[in-house]
Amino acid sequence: MPTREKVAAGVSIAMIVMFIVYWAAQIGGALEMLRMAYG
Amino acid sequence: MTVLAFFEWLDASPLAAVAKAYGGIYAAAQSLHLASLALLGGTVLVTDLRLMNIVMRDVPSEMVAEQAHKWFKVALCAIMASGAFMVAGVAQKVYYNEAYWAKMAALLIGILFVFFLKRPLLQRDHSTITPWVLKTVAVASTLVWFTVAACGRWIGFS
């Protein structure tokens, strides 16, 4: 696999993980608020 | 000049004076911003879904990526121009807004990703690129622009 493809794949995977973690944290925060407010 | 000083300067600029005094012009800029975001989202989706082999499978992906990228650049310019005007009107407010900085971070990542990784990769013959790499790039692209759009809307609710 050429270097450009390796770099593109590595950066893309890192971005996918980062955005999944970011949105999971946002959703987790909302669920935590609901749990504290409504039990 | 610090970032806060820049936003204070922006808040006192003639651009901010127009944005604050003329609601109609501000609303028009918002409409242009949203329409440009729709265009940008359309070009991103059509390219990424084609790379994932979900839509327009009878059209060469090189052609889709090439045509969509032209309009992506038009949309990006319109988004940044209208966005700069909109920010000027609420500069002091957005400086302290978490969603604004999340959007700016995602926008910067998206622009760097498109112009330094995605576009150079897609300028090659797609049949020579490993299929899972193409799909991974498409998923990452979709996620970053989704985040830009979502954080943009979040600013309005925070």
N, CA and C atoms of all chains as a GROMACS GRO file, in nm:
protein
  591
    1MET      N    1   0.085  -0.121   0.000
    1MET     CA    2   0.000   0.000   0.000
    1MET      C    3   0.089   0.125   0.000
    2PRO      N    4   0.065   0.222  -0.092
    2PRO     CA    5   0.146   0.344  -0.096
    2PRO      C    6   0.135   0.426   0.033
    3THR      N    7   0.237   0.506   0.057
    3THR     CA    8   0.242   0.585   0.182
    3THR      C    9   0.121   0.678   0.194
    4ARG      N   10   0.080   0.741   0.081
    4ARG     CA   11  -0.033   0.834   0.087
    4ARG      C   12  -0.159   0.763   0.137
    5GLU      N   13  -0.179   0.639   0.091
    5GLU     CA   14  -0.296   0.562   0.135
    5GLU      C   15  -0.285   0.527   0.283
    6LYS      N   16  -0.164   0.491   0.325
    6LYS     CA   17  -0.145   0.457   0.467
    6LYS      C   18  -0.174   0.578   0.556
    7VAL      N   19  -0.125   0.695   0.515
    7VAL     CA   20  -0.148   0.817   0.593
    7VAL      C   21  -0.297   0.850   0.595
    8ALA      N   22  -0.361   0.841   0.476
    8ALA     CA   23  -0.505   0.871   0.468
    8ALA      C   24  -0.585   0.776   0.556
    9ALA      N   25  -0.549   0.649   0.553
    9ALA     CA   26  -0.620   0.550   0.634
    9ALA      C   27  -0.599   0.576   0.783
   10GLY      N   28  -0.474   0.604   0.822
   10GLY     CA   29  -0.443   0.628   0.963
   10GLY      C   30  -0.514   0.750   1.017
   11VAL      N   31  -0.507   0.860   0.942
   11VAL     CA   32  -0.573   0.984   0.986
   11VAL      C   33  -0.725   0.965   0.990
   12SER      N   34  -0.779   0.897   0.889
   12SER     CA   35  -0.925   0.875   0.884
   12SER      C   36  -0.972   0.792   1.004
   13ILE      N   37  -0.898   0.687   1.035
   13ILE     CA   38  -0.937   0.603   1.150
   13ILE      C   39  -0.929   0.684   1.280
   14ALA      N   40  -0.823   0.765   1.293
   14ALA     CA   41  -0.809   0.849   1.413
   14ALA      C   42  -0.925   0.947   1.424
   15MET      N   43  -0.965   1.006   1.310
   15MET     CA   44  -1.078   1.100   1.311
   15MET      C   45  -1.208   1.030   1.347
   16ILE      N   46  -1.229   0.912   1.290
   16ILE     CA   47  -1.352   0.837   1.319
   16ILE      C   48  -1.362   0.808   1.469
   17VAL      N   49  -1.252   0.761   1.527
   17VAL     CA   50  -1.250   0.730   1.671
   17VAL      C   51  -1.277   0.857   1.752
   18MET      N   52  -1.209   0.968   1.714
   18MET     CA   53  -1.224   1.094   1.787
   18MET      C   54  -1.369   1.142   1.785
   19PHE      N   55  -1.433   1.140   1.668
   19PHE     CA   56  -1.570   1.191   1.660
   19PHE      C   57  -1.670   1.098   1.727
   20ILE      N   58  -1.644   0.967   1.722
   20ILE     CA   59  -1.732   0.874   1.793
   20ILE      C   60  -1.723   0.898   1.944
   21VAL      N   61  -1.600   0.916   1.995
   21VAL     CA   62  -1.581   0.943   2.138
   21VAL      C   63  -1.648   1.076   2.175
   22TYR      N   64  -1.631   1.178   2.088
   22TYR     CA   65  -1.688   1.310   2.115
   22TYR      C   66  -1.840   1.303   2.128
   23TRP      N   67  -1.905   1.238   2.029
   23TRP     CA   68  -2.051   1.233   2.032
   23TRP      C   69  -2.102   1.137   2.138
   24ALA      N   70  -2.026   1.032   2.168
   24ALA     CA   71  -2.064   0.941   2.277
   24ALA      C   72  -2.062   1.016   2.410
   25ALA      N   73  -1.962   1.104   2.426
   25ALA     CA   74  -1.953   1.184   2.550
   25ALA      C   75  -2.072   1.280   2.560
   26GLN      N   76  -2.110   1.340   2.446
   26GLN     CA   77  -2.225   1.431   2.446
   26GLN      C   78  -2.354   1.356   2.484
   27ILE      N   79  -2.374   1.239   2.421
   27ILE     CA   80  -2.494   1.160   2.449
   27ILE      C   81  -2.490   1.109   2.593
   28GLY      N   82  -2.370   1.068   2.639
   28GLY     CA   83  -2.354   1.023   2.777
   28GLY      C   84  -2.391   1.133   2.876
   29GLY      N   85  -2.350   1.256   2.845
   29GLY     CA   86  -2.383   1.370   2.931
   29GLY      C   87  -2.533   1.392   2.939
   30ALA      N   88  -2.600   1.379   2.824
   30ALA     CA   89  -2.745   1.398   2.821
   30ALA      C   90  -2.815   1.289   2.901
   31LEU      N   91  -2.768   1.165   2.887
   31LEU     CA   92  -2.828   1.054   2.960
   31LEU      C   93  -2.806   1.069   3.111
   32GLU      N   94  -2.686   1.118   3.149
   32GLU     CA   95  -2.656   1.140   3.291
   32GLU      C   96  -2.748   1.247   3.349
   33MET      N   97  -2.771   1.354   3.270
   33MET     CA   98  -2.860   1.460   3.316
   33MET      C   99  -3.002   1.404   3.336
   34LEU      N  100  -3.048   1.322   3.240
   34LEU     CA  101  -3.182   1.262   3.252
   34LEU      C  102  -3.191   1.173   3.374
   35ARG      N  103  -3.082   1.096   3.399
   35ARG     CA  104  -3.081   1.005   3.514
   35ARG      C  105  -3.089   1.083   3.645
   36MET      N  106  -3.013   1.194   3.653
   36MET     CA  107  -3.012   1.272   3.777
   36MET      C  108  -3.145   1.345   3.796
   37ALA      N  109  -3.205   1.391   3.685
   37ALA     CA  110  -3.328   1.468   3.695
   37ALA      C  111  -3.451   1.380   3.718
   38TYR      N  112  -3.452   1.264   3.656
   38TYR     CA  113  -3.574   1.181   3.661
   38TYR      C  114  -3.553   1.044   3.722
   39GLY      N  115  -3.433   1.015   3.764
   39GLY     CA  116  -3.405   0.888   3.831
   39GLY      C  117  -3.396   0.769   3.739
   40MET      N  118  -0.171   4.034   1.964
   40MET     CA  119  -0.316   4.041   1.991
   40MET      C  120  -0.368   3.904   2.035
   41THR      N  121  -0.434   3.901   2.149
   41THR     CA  122  -0.490   3.774   2.197
   41THR      C  123  -0.619   3.743   2.120
   42VAL      N  124  -0.666   3.620   2.137
   42VAL     CA  125  -0.791   3.581   2.069
   42VAL      C  126  -0.907   3.666   2.121
   43LEU      N  127  -0.909   3.688   2.253
   43LEU     CA  128  -1.017   3.770   2.312
   43LEU      C  129  -1.010   3.913   2.258
   44ALA      N  130  -0.889   3.967   2.248
   44ALA     CA  131  -0.873   4.104   2.195
   44ALA      C  132  -0.922   4.111   2.051
   45PHE      N  133  -0.896   4.005   1.974
   45PHE     CA  134  -0.945   4.003   1.835
   45PHE      C  135  -1.097   4.005   1.831
   46PHE      N  136  -1.160   3.925   1.918
   46PHE     CA  137  -1.307   3.921   1.920
   46PHE      C  138  -1.366   4.053   1.969
   47GLU      N  139  -1.295   4.120   2.062
   47GLU     CA  140  -1.341   4.252   2.109
   47GLU      C  141  -1.329   4.354   1.995
   48TRP      N  142  -1.219   4.344   1.920
   48TRP     CA  143  -1.201   4.434   1.805
   48TRP      C  144  -1.310   4.409   1.700
   49LEU      N  145  -1.338   4.278   1.677
   49LEU     CA  146  -1.441   4.240   1.580
   49LEU      C  147  -1.578   4.294   1.622
   50ASP      N  148  -1.604   4.288   1.754
   50ASP     CA  149  -1.732   4.333   1.808
   50ASP      C  150  -1.753   4.483   1.789
   51ALA      N  151  -1.642   4.556   1.781
   51ALA     CA  152  -1.651   4.701   1.765
   51ALA      C  153  -1.629   4.745   1.620
   52SER      N  154  -1.618   4.650   1.529
   52SER     CA  155  -1.588   4.683   1.389
   52SER      C  156  -1.712   4.732   1.314
   53PRO      N  157  -1.693   4.798   1.200
   53PRO     CA  158  -1.808   4.842   1.118
   53PRO      C  159  -1.896   4.724   1.074
   54LEU      N  160  -1.832   4.608   1.051
   54LEU     CA  161  -1.907   4.488   1.013
   54LEU      C  162  -2.008   4.451   1.123
   55ALA      N  163  -1.962   4.460   1.248
   55ALA     CA  164  -2.049   4.428   1.362
   55ALA      C  165  -2.161   4.531   1.373
   56ALA      N  166  -2.128   4.658   1.345
   56ALA     CA  167  -2.230   4.764   1.353
   56ALA      C  168  -2.343   4.736   1.256
   57VAL      N  169  -2.308   4.693   1.133
   57VAL     CA  170  -2.411   4.661   1.033
   57VAL      C  171  -2.490   4.538   1.078
   58ALA      N  172  -2.418   4.435   1.125
   58ALA     CA  173  -2.484   4.310   1.166
   58ALA      C  174  -2.583   4.334   1.280
   59LYS      N  175  -2.546   4.425   1.373
   59LYS     CA  176  -2.632   4.450   1.489
   59LYS      C  177  -2.750   4.542   1.455
   60ALA      N  178  -2.727   4.637   1.365
   60ALA     CA  179  -2.829   4.738   1.337
   60ALA      C  180  -2.930   4.694   1.231
   61TYR      N  181  -2.886   4.608   1.140
   61TYR     CA  182  -2.974   4.571   1.028
   61TYR      C  183  -3.009   4.422   1.035
   62GLY      N  184  -3.119   4.393   1.104
   62GLY     CA  185  -3.163   4.254   1.124
   62GLY      C  186  -3.190   4.181   0.995
   63GLY      N  187  -3.242   4.256   0.895
   63GLY     CA  188  -3.273   4.194   0.766
   63GLY      C  189  -3.148   4.143   0.696
   64ILE      N  190  -3.042   4.224   0.704
   64ILE     CA  191  -2.916   4.182   0.640
   64ILE      C  192  -2.857   4.063   0.714
   65TYR      N  193  -2.868   4.067   0.847
   65TYR     CA  194  -2.817   3.955   0.927
   65TYR      C  195  -2.894   3.827   0.893
   66ALA      N  196  -3.027   3.840   0.879
   66ALA     CA  197  -3.110   3.723   0.844
   66ALA      C  198  -3.074   3.669   0.706
   67ALA      N  199  -3.046   3.763   0.612
   67ALA     CA  200  -3.007   3.720   0.477
   67ALA      C  201  -2.874   3.645   0.481
   68ALA      N  202  -2.781   3.695   0.564
   68ALA     CA  203  -2.651   3.628   0.578
   68ALA      C  204  -2.670   3.488   0.638
   69GLN      N  205  -2.760   3.479   0.736
   69GLN     CA  206  -2.790   3.347   0.796
   69GLN      C  207  -2.846   3.252   0.691
   70SER      N  208  -2.936   3.303   0.607
   70SER     CA  209  -2.996   3.220   0.502
   70SER      C  210  -2.890   3.172   0.404
   71LEU      N  211  -2.801   3.265   0.366
   71LEU     CA  212  -2.691   3.228   0.274
   71LEU      C  213  -2.602   3.122   0.340
   72HIS      N  214  -2.577   3.140   0.470
   72HIS     CA  215  -2.494   3.045   0.545
   72HIS      C  216  -2.556   2.905   0.544
   73LEU      N  217  -2.687   2.900   0.571
   73LEU     CA  218  -2.756   2.770   0.575
   73LEU      C  219  -2.764   2.707   0.436
   74ALA      N  220  -2.792   2.790   0.334
   74ALA     CA  221  -2.799   2.737   0.197
   74ALA      C  222  -2.663   2.684   0.153
   75SER      N  223  -2.558   2.756   0.190
   75SER     CA  224  -2.422   2.712   0.156
   75SER      C  225  -2.387   2.584   0.229
   76LEU      N  226  -2.432   2.575   0.353
   76LEU     CA  227  -2.407   2.452   0.431
   76LEU      C  228  -2.480   2.334   0.367
   77ALA      N  229  -2.602   2.361   0.316
   77ALA     CA  230  -2.677   2.255   0.247
   77ALA      C  231  -2.603   2.210   0.121
   78LEU      N  232  -2.550   2.309   0.046
   78LEU     CA  233  -2.473   2.276  -0.076
   78LEU      C  234  -2.348   2.196  -0.040
   79LEU      N  235  -2.277   2.244   0.063
   79LEU     CA  236  -2.154   2.175   0.104
   79LEU      C  237  -2.187   2.034   0.152
   80GLY      N  238  -2.294   2.023   0.232
   80GLY     CA  239  -2.335   1.890   0.281
   80GLY      C  240  -2.373   1.799   0.166
   81GLY      N  241  -2.439   1.857   0.065
   81GLY     CA  242  -2.478   1.778  -0.051
   81GLY      C  243  -2.358   1.724  -0.126
   82THR      N  244  -2.258   1.810  -0.147
   82THR     CA  245  -2.139   1.765  -0.221
   82THR      C  246  -2.062   1.660  -0.141
   83VAL      N  247  -2.056   1.680  -0.010
   83VAL     CA  248  -1.985   1.583   0.076
   83VAL      C  249  -2.059   1.449   0.075
   84LEU      N  250  -2.191   1.455   0.093
   84LEU     CA  251  -2.269   1.330   0.098
   84LEU      C  252  -2.264   1.253  -0.033
   85VAL      N  253  -2.281   1.325  -0.145
   85VAL     CA  254  -2.284   1.256  -0.273
   85VAL      C  255  -2.148   1.191  -0.303
   86THR      N  256  -2.040   1.263  -0.266
   86THR     CA  257  -1.906   1.206  -0.288
   86THR      C  258  -1.882   1.086  -0.195
   87ASP      N  259  -1.911   1.106  -0.066
   87ASP     CA  260  -1.880   1.001   0.031
   87ASP      C  261  -1.968   0.878   0.012
   88LEU      N  262  -2.097   0.899  -0.017
   88LEU     CA  263  -2.185   0.783  -0.040
   88LEU      C  264  -2.146   0.709  -0.168
   89ARG      N  265  -2.096   0.784  -0.267
   89ARG     CA  266  -2.048   0.717  -0.389
   89ARG      C  267  -1.922   0.635  -0.359
   90LEU      N  268  -1.832   0.692  -0.278
   90LEU     CA  269  -1.710   0.619  -0.241
   90LEU      C  270  -1.743   0.494  -0.159
   91MET      N  271  -1.855   0.500  -0.085
   91MET     CA  272  -1.898   0.383  -0.008
   91MET      C  273  -1.980   0.286  -0.094
   92ASN      N  274  -1.995   0.319  -0.223
   92ASN     CA  275  -2.072   0.235  -0.317
   92ASN      C  276  -2.219   0.223  -0.280
   93ILE      N  277  -2.275   0.333  -0.227
   93ILE     CA  278  -2.416   0.330  -0.186
   93ILE      C  279  -2.504   0.399  -0.290
   94VAL      N  280  -2.458   0.513  -0.344
   94VAL     CA  281  -2.539   0.585  -0.444
   94VAL      C  282  -2.463   0.596  -0.576
   95MET      N  283  -2.539   0.620  -0.682
   95MET     CA  284  -2.485   0.647  -0.817
   95MET      C  285  -2.374   0.549  -0.857
   96ARG      N  286  -2.400   0.422  -0.838
   96ARG     CA  287  -2.297   0.322  -0.866
   96ARG      C  288  -2.267   0.308  -1.015
   97ASP      N  289  -2.359   0.363  -1.099
   97ASP     CA  290  -2.336   0.357  -1.244
   97ASP      C  291  -2.254   0.476  -1.296
   98VAL      N  292  -2.218   0.568  -1.206
   98VAL     CA  293  -2.136   0.684  -1.245
   98VAL      C  294  -1.996   0.665  -1.185
   99PRO      N  295  -1.891   0.685  -1.265
   99PRO     CA  296  -1.755   0.669  -1.211
   99PRO      C  297  -1.732   0.761  -1.090
  100SER      N  298  -1.676   0.706  -0.984
  100SER     CA  299  -1.656   0.784  -0.861
  100SER      C  300  -1.560   0.901  -0.884
  101GLU      N  301  -1.468   0.885  -0.979
  101GLU     CA  302  -1.376   0.996  -1.009
  101GLU      C  303  -1.454   1.118  -1.059
  102MET      N  304  -1.554   1.091  -1.145
  102MET     CA  305  -1.634   1.199  -1.202
  102MET      C  306  -1.717   1.267  -1.092
  103VAL      N  307  -1.777   1.186  -1.006
  103VAL     CA  308  -1.858   1.242  -0.896
  103VAL      C  309  -1.771   1.329  -0.807
  104ALA      N  310  -1.654   1.277  -0.768
  104ALA     CA  311  -1.565   1.350  -0.676
  104ALA      C  312  -1.516   1.480  -0.741
  105GLU      N  313  -1.484   1.475  -0.869
  105GLU     CA  314  -1.432   1.591  -0.940
  105GLU      C  315  -1.538   1.702  -0.948
  106GLN      N  316  -1.660   1.664  -0.991
  106GLN     CA  317  -1.767   1.764  -1.006
  106GLN      C  318  -1.809   1.820  -0.870
  107ALA      N  319  -1.821   1.732  -0.772
  107ALA     CA  320  -1.867   1.776  -0.640
  107ALA      C  321  -1.764   1.869  -0.574
  108HIS      N  322  -1.636   1.844  -0.598
  108HIS     CA  323  -1.533   1.925  -0.532
  108HIS      C  324  -1.538   2.071  -0.577
  109LYS      N  325  -1.576   2.095  -0.704
  109LYS     CA  326  -1.587   2.234  -0.752
  109LYS      C  327  -1.690   2.309  -0.670
  110TRP      N  328  -1.805   2.246  -0.650
  110TRP     CA  329  -1.913   2.311  -0.575
  110TRP      C  330  -1.884   2.313  -0.425
  111PHE      N  331  -1.806   2.217  -0.379
  111PHE     CA  332  -1.762   2.217  -0.238
  111PHE      C  333  -1.685   2.345  -0.209
  112LYS      N  334  -1.595   2.383  -0.302
  112LYS     CA  335  -1.513   2.503  -0.282
  112LYS      C  336  -1.600   2.629  -0.284
  113VAL      N  337  -1.698   2.632  -0.374
  113VAL     CA  338  -1.790   2.747  -0.380
  113VAL      C  339  -1.866   2.758  -0.248
  114ALA      N  340  -1.919   2.645  -0.201
  114ALA     CA  341  -1.997   2.644  -0.076
  114ALA      C  342  -1.910   2.685   0.042
  115LEU      N  343  -1.787   2.636   0.046
  115LEU     CA  344  -1.698   2.668   0.158
  115LEU      C  345  -1.668   2.818   0.164
  116CYS      N  346  -1.644   2.878   0.047
  116CYS     CA  347  -1.618   3.024   0.042
  116CYS      C  348  -1.740   3.101   0.093
  117ALA      N  349  -1.858   3.060   0.047
  117ALA     CA  350  -1.981   3.130   0.088
  117ALA      C  351  -2.006   3.111   0.238
  118ILE      N  352  -1.978   2.992   0.289
  118ILE     CA  353  -1.996   2.964   0.433
  118ILE      C  354  -1.904   3.053   0.516
  119MET      N  355  -1.778   3.063   0.473
  119MET     CA  356  -1.682   3.139   0.553
  119MET      C  357  -1.710   3.289   0.546
  120ALA      N  358  -1.752   3.338   0.429
  120ALA     CA  359  -1.783   3.481   0.416
  120ALA      C  360  -1.906   3.517   0.500
  121SER      N  361  -2.014   3.438   0.486
  121SER     CA  362  -2.135   3.468   0.562
  121SER      C  363  -2.112   3.444   0.711
  122GLY      N  364  -2.032   3.342   0.743
  122GLY     CA  365  -2.003   3.310   0.883
  122GLY      C  366  -1.924   3.421   0.950
  123ALA      N  367  -1.828   3.480   0.879
  123ALA     CA  368  -1.748   3.590   0.936
  123ALA      C  369  -1.838   3.708   0.970
  124PHE      N  370  -1.933   3.738   0.880
  124PHE     CA  371  -2.027   3.848   0.905
  124PHE      C  372  -2.115   3.818   1.026
  125MET      N  373  -2.166   3.692   1.032
  125MET     CA  374  -2.253   3.654   1.144
  125MET      C  375  -2.180   3.661   1.278
  126VAL      N  376  -2.055   3.613   1.278
  126VAL     CA  377  -1.976   3.615   1.403
  126VAL      C  378  -1.952   3.758   1.449
  127ALA      N  379  -1.930   3.848   1.353
  127ALA     CA  380  -1.904   3.988   1.390
  127ALA      C  381  -2.020   4.045   1.472
  128GLY      N  382  -2.141   4.002   1.439
  128GLY     CA  383  -2.259   4.054   1.510
  128GLY      C  384  -2.272   4.004   1.653
  129VAL      N  385  -2.210   3.891   1.682
  129VAL     CA  386  -2.222   3.833   1.817
  129VAL      C  387  -2.084   3.788   1.868
  130ALA      N  388  -1.982   3.867   1.835
  130ALA     CA  389  -1.844   3.826   1.862
  130ALA      C  390  -1.817   3.800   2.011
  131GLN      N  391  -1.860   3.890   2.097
  131GLN     CA  392  -1.834   3.874   2.241
  131GLN      C  393  -1.906   3.752   2.297
  132LYS      N  394  -2.026   3.724   2.240
  132LYS     CA  395  -2.106   3.612   2.288
  132LYS      C  396  -2.043   3.479   2.246
  133VAL      N  397  -2.005   3.466   2.117
  133VAL     CA  398  -1.956   3.337   2.070
  133VAL      C  399  -1.817   3.305   2.126
  134TYR      N  400  -1.742   3.408   2.167
  134TYR     CA  401  -1.608   3.382   2.223
  134TYR      C  402  -1.620   3.288   2.343
  135TYR      N  403  -1.728   3.304   2.421
  135TYR     CA  404  -1.746   3.222   2.541
  135TYR      C  405  -1.835   3.100   2.515
  136ASN      N  406  -1.863   3.073   2.388
  136ASN     CA  407  -1.954   2.963   2.354
  136ASN      C  408  -1.876   2.836   2.317
  137GLU      N  409  -1.896   2.731   2.394
  137GLU     CA  410  -1.824   2.605   2.373
  137GLU      C  411  -1.855   2.545   2.235
  138ALA      N  412  -1.981   2.554   2.192
  138ALA     CA  413  -2.022   2.495   2.064
  138ALA      C  414  -1.953   2.566   1.947
  139TYR      N  415  -1.932   2.698   1.962
  139TYR     CA  416  -1.866   2.773   1.854
  139TYR      C  417  -1.724   2.721   1.834
  140TRP      N  418  -1.652   2.701   1.945
  140TRP     CA  419  -1.513   2.655   1.933
  140TRP      C  420  -1.507   2.509   1.886
  141ALA      N  421  -1.608   2.430   1.924
  141ALA     CA  422  -1.614   2.291   1.874
  141ALA      C  423  -1.634   2.294   1.723
  142LYS      N  424  -1.720   2.385   1.676
  142LYS     CA  425  -1.745   2.396   1.532
  142LYS      C  426  -1.619   2.443   1.460
  143MET      N  427  -1.552   2.542   1.515
  143MET     CA  428  -1.430   2.593   1.450
  143MET      C  429  -1.322   2.485   1.443
  144ALA      N  430  -1.311   2.406   1.550
  144ALA     CA  431  -1.211   2.297   1.552
  144ALA      C  432  -1.246   2.194   1.445
  145ALA      N  433  -1.375   2.156   1.438
  145ALA     CA  434  -1.418   2.057   1.338
  145ALA      C  435  -1.401   2.112   1.197
  146LEU      N  436  -1.430   2.242   1.180
  146LEU     CA  437  -1.415   2.305   1.048
  146LEU      C  438  -1.269   2.303   1.003
  147LEU      N  439  -1.179   2.337   1.095
  147LEU     CA  440  -1.036   2.337   1.063
  147LEU      C  441  -0.990   2.195   1.026
  148ILE      N  442  -1.033   2.098   1.105
  148ILE     CA  443  -0.997   1.957   1.076
  148ILE      C  444  -1.053   1.917   0.939
  149GLY      N  445  -1.179   1.956   0.912
  149GLY     CA  446  -1.243   1.922   0.786
  149GLY      C  447  -1.170   1.981   0.666
  150ILE      N  448  -1.133   2.109   0.676
  150ILE     CA  449  -1.063   2.176   0.566
  150ILE      C  450  -0.927   2.112   0.541
  151LEU      N  451  -0.851   2.090   0.649
  151LEU     CA  452  -0.719   2.027   0.636
  151LEU      C  453  -0.732   1.887   0.576
  152PHE      N  454  -0.833   1.814   0.624
  152PHE     CA  455  -0.855   1.677   0.577
  152PHE      C  456  -0.887   1.675   0.427
  153VAL      N  457  -0.976   1.765   0.385
  153VAL     CA  458  -1.017   1.767   0.244
  153VAL      C  459  -0.900   1.805   0.153
  154PHE      N  460  -0.831   1.915   0.187
  154PHE     CA  461  -0.731   1.968   0.093
  154PHE      C  462  -0.594   1.900   0.102
  155PHE      N  463  -0.565   1.837   0.214
  155PHE     CA  464  -0.432   1.775   0.226
  155PHE      C  465  -0.435   1.622   0.221
  156LEU      N  466  -0.553   1.561   0.242
  156LEU     CA  467  -0.559   1.415   0.239
  156LEU      C  468  -0.660   1.360   0.138
  157LYS      N  469  -0.786   1.400   0.155
  157LYS     CA  470  -0.891   1.342   0.072
  157LYS      C  471  -0.875   1.377  -0.076
  158ARG      N  472  -0.861   1.507  -0.104
  158ARG     CA  473  -0.854   1.551  -0.243
  158ARG      C  474  -0.731   1.496  -0.316
  159PRO      N  475  -0.610   1.507  -0.256
  159PRO     CA  476  -0.494   1.448  -0.324
  159PRO      C  477  -0.511   1.299  -0.350
  160LEU      N  478  -0.574   1.229  -0.257
  160LEU     CA  479  -0.594   1.084  -0.275
  160LEU      C  480  -0.692   1.057  -0.389
  161LEU      N  481  -0.802   1.135  -0.393
  161LEU     CA  482  -0.908   1.110  -0.491
  161LEU      C  483  -0.873   1.159  -0.631
  162GLN      N  484  -0.764   1.232  -0.646
  162GLN     CA  485  -0.723   1.276  -0.780
  162GLN      C  486  -0.662   1.161  -0.859
  163ARG      N  487  -0.630   1.053  -0.790
  163ARG     CA  488  -0.576   0.935  -0.858
  163ARG      C  489  -0.692   0.850  -0.912
  164ASP      N  490  -0.656   0.754  -0.998
  164ASP     CA  491  -0.755   0.657  -1.046
  164ASP      C  492  -0.804   0.576  -0.926
  165HIS      N  493  -0.935   0.581  -0.898
  165HIS     CA  494  -0.987   0.519  -0.777
  165HIS      C  495  -0.972   0.366  -0.776
  166SER      N  496  -0.961   0.308  -0.897
  166SER     CA  497  -0.946   0.162  -0.902
  166SER      C  498  -0.809   0.117  -0.851
  167THR      N  499  -0.715   0.214  -0.840
  167THR     CA  500  -0.582   0.179  -0.789
  167THR      C  501  -0.573   0.198  -0.638
  168ILE      N  502  -0.679   0.250  -0.578
  168ILE     CA  503  -0.680   0.275  -0.432
  168ILE      C  504  -0.747   0.159  -0.361
  169THR      N  505  -0.689   0.115  -0.252
  169THR     CA  506  -0.746   0.004  -0.173
  169THR      C  507  -0.890   0.039  -0.133
  170PRO      N  508  -0.987  -0.047  -0.166
  170PRO     CA  509  -1.129  -0.013  -0.141
  170PRO      C  510  -1.160   0.027   0.004
  171TRP      N  511  -1.105  -0.046   0.102
  171TRP     CA  512  -1.140  -0.012   0.241
  171TRP      C  513  -1.083   0.124   0.282
  172VAL      N  514  -0.973   0.166   0.219
  172VAL     CA  515  -0.917   0.299   0.247
  172VAL      C  516  -1.013   0.407   0.196
  173LEU      N  517  -1.065   0.386   0.073
  173LEU     CA  518  -1.162   0.481   0.018
  173LEU      C  519  -1.284   0.494   0.109
  174LYS      N  520  -1.334   0.380   0.157
  174LYS     CA  521  -1.453   0.382   0.243
  174LYS      C  522  -1.423   0.446   0.378
  175THR      N  523  -1.305   0.420   0.432
  175THR     CA  524  -1.268   0.479   0.561
  175THR      C  525  -1.256   0.632   0.549
  176VAL      N  526  -1.196   0.677   0.440
  176VAL     CA  527  -1.185   0.821   0.415
  176VAL      C  528  -1.325   0.883   0.403
  177ALA      N  529  -1.415   0.813   0.335
  177ALA     CA  530  -1.552   0.862   0.317
  177ALA      C  531  -1.626   0.873   0.451
  178VAL      N  532  -1.609   0.773   0.537
  178VAL     CA  533  -1.676   0.775   0.668
  178VAL      C  534  -1.620   0.890   0.753
  179ALA      N  535  -1.487   0.906   0.753
  179ALA     CA  536  -1.425   1.014   0.831
  179ALA      C  537  -1.473   1.150   0.781
  180SER      N  538  -1.482   1.165   0.648
  180SER     CA  539  -1.528   1.289   0.588
  180SER      C  540  -1.673   1.319   0.630
  181THR      N  541  -1.759   1.219   0.621
  181THR     CA  542  -1.899   1.237   0.659
  181THR      C  543  -1.909   1.280   0.806
  182LEU      N  544  -1.831   1.215   0.893
  182LEU     CA  545  -1.837   1.245   1.036
  182LEU      C  546  -1.790   1.388   1.067
  183VAL      N  547  -1.682   1.431   1.002
  183VAL     CA  548  -1.630   1.564   1.035
  183VAL      C  549  -1.726   1.673   0.990
  184TRP      N  550  -1.787   1.657   0.872
  184TRP     CA  551  -1.881   1.761   0.826
  184TRP      C  552  -2.014   1.753   0.898
  185PHE      N  553  -2.053   1.633   0.942
  185PHE     CA  554  -2.170   1.620   1.029
  185PHE      C  555  -2.147   1.699   1.158
  186THR      N  556  -2.026   1.686   1.213
  186THR     CA  557  -1.993   1.756   1.338
  186THR      C  558  -1.993   1.907   1.318
  187VAL      N  559  -1.941   1.953   1.204
  187VAL     CA  560  -1.943   2.098   1.175
  187VAL      C  561  -2.088   2.147   1.172
  188ALA      N  562  -2.174   2.073   1.101
  188ALA     CA  563  -2.316   2.114   1.090
  188ALA      C  564  -2.386   2.108   1.226
  189ALA      N  565  -2.364   2.000   1.298
  189ALA     CA  566  -2.433   1.982   1.427
  189ALA      C  567  -2.388   2.088   1.528
  190CYS      N  568  -2.258   2.116   1.534
  190CYS     CA  569  -2.209   2.219   1.627
  190CYS      C  570  -2.257   2.357   1.585
  191GLY      N  571  -2.273   2.378   1.455
  191GLY     CA  572  -2.328   2.504   1.405
  191GLY      C  573  -2.468   2.527   1.456
  192ARG      N  574  -2.550   2.423   1.450
  192ARG     CA  575  -2.686   2.436   1.502
  192ARG      C  576  -2.686   2.447   1.654
  193TRP      N  577  -2.590   2.380   1.718
  193TRP     CA  578  -2.577   2.382   1.864
  193TRP      C  579  -2.552   2.524   1.915
  194ILE      N  580  -2.478   2.603   1.836
  194ILE     CA  581  -2.450   2.742   1.878
  194ILE      C  582  -2.582   2.815   1.905
  195GLY      N  583  -2.681   2.789   1.819
  195GLY     CA  584  -2.810   2.856   1.834
  195GLY      C  585  -2.888   2.814   1.957
  196PHE      N  586  -2.851   2.702   2.016
  196PHE     CA  587  -2.924   2.651   2.132
  196PHE      C  588  -2.842   2.658   2.260
  197SER      N  589  -2.728   2.727   2.257
  197SER     CA  590  -2.643   2.732   2.377
  197SER      C  591  -2.612   2.876   2.416
   0.00000   0.00000   0.00000
